[in-house]
């Protein structure tokens, strides 16, 4: 999630009780989306990594649309770069094959 500009934190409510009491965290583990120091949503989905990521990105996109737009632009640029690299690799392979056939 770091690459997606989502900050995660872990809090042990046995040692640091005030934030847990303030945010009504009574069961463990509890995953909470917070924005600007305010509790926004409690995660209630499956405990898979993919579901956690989707929860985080959905909330990021809602609370920080400018980050969502930047992430989408980055993904588009990365996809274009990957396509360009793939085309260059294919051209190199074709040239190598043509040289190999010419040498036979």
HUGI-V683210 format. One record per helix or strand. SS is the DSSP state (helix for helix, strand for strand). FROM is the first residue (numbers start at 1). TO is the last residue. If there is no record, write none. Layout:
ss;from;to
SS;FROM;TO
SS;FROM;TO
This chain:
ss;from;to
helix;17;22
strand;32;35
strand;38;42
helix;49;63
helix;65;103
